[in-house]
Structures are given as structure tokens and as C-alpha cells.
Amino acid sequence: MNSLLKKLKQGQKGLGVFATMNSPMVTRSLATAGLDFIFIDQQHGLLDSSDTDQMITAMFGTDCTPIVR
């Protein structure tokens, strides 16, 4: 089970940010900074599926959960 779900099931809050900028480097930096999730915003941002794929790939190997809208 990922760390965000574990926290939520224990009644704790998760800490995260909205990402609207296409930058796998920034996404990786945020993911390794101790955040529980990064909310990737395709609805109101300028991100397409390729951008989102690169951002999620940049999060591999961290405890940070990607959430995509």
C-alpha cells in the first residue's frame, strides 16, 4: 500500500502540491522533498498525456503518489 493511502486510512492528512508546469525535473525535486502527493492538473493546466507520462515517470522510486485530473 502506498504511503498516502496508509496515512489517509490512519486518519492523517497528506501533504502535496498542484503541478501545472511541464517539468519532470521540478516534479522529481518535489517528489523527493517529502511530499505525499503531486496533483498533476490536465484539466486547467497546459499538460497533455505525454507531459503527464514524463512527470509520473520522474516520480518513480519515491514515496510520492501522482494524482491526475
N, C-alpha and C positions, 0 to 999 in steps of 0.2 A: 504494500500500500504506500502511496506517495506521502510525503511529509505534510502537504497541505490538507489532504483528506484526513490524515491522522489527527492533526490539530483541530480541524472542524468537528470531528467526531468526539473529541475530548472537551468540546465547548470553548476552545480557544479561538482567537482571531488570527487570520493570516495577514501578512504584510506584503503589499505588492504595488505595482505601478501600471499605468496605461502606457502603451507604446504605440505611437502613430508615425514614427520615423523609420524609414528603411535603413537600418544599420545593424548588421549582425554583430559588429564589434561592440557597439553600445549595448546591445541585447546581452551579449556574453558578459560584459562588465557588470551589468545589473544582476544577471543570474548568479554571478559569483560573489555578489555583495551581501548575501544573506537574505534576499527576498524570498518569500514563499511562492509568489506567482508573478507573472508578467501577463497583463491583459493586452493582447495584440488586437488592435482595433481596425478591422477591414471595413466596418460599416461607415464610419465617419472619417477615417484616415485615407491616405492615398496608397494603401498597400494592396498588392494583388496576391494571388496564390503563390507565385514564385518568391516574392518578398517574404511572405509568411513562412514558407518552407525553409528559407535560409535562416530566418530568425529562430525558428524552432530547432533547427539543426545546431545552431550556435549554443543552445541551452543544454544539449546532450552532456551527460556526465555531471550535472549539477542537481541539487535538490529543489530547484525552482521549477514550478509547474506552468506550462504555457496554457493560457485560456484564450480562445479566438472567438471574436464576434464578427 
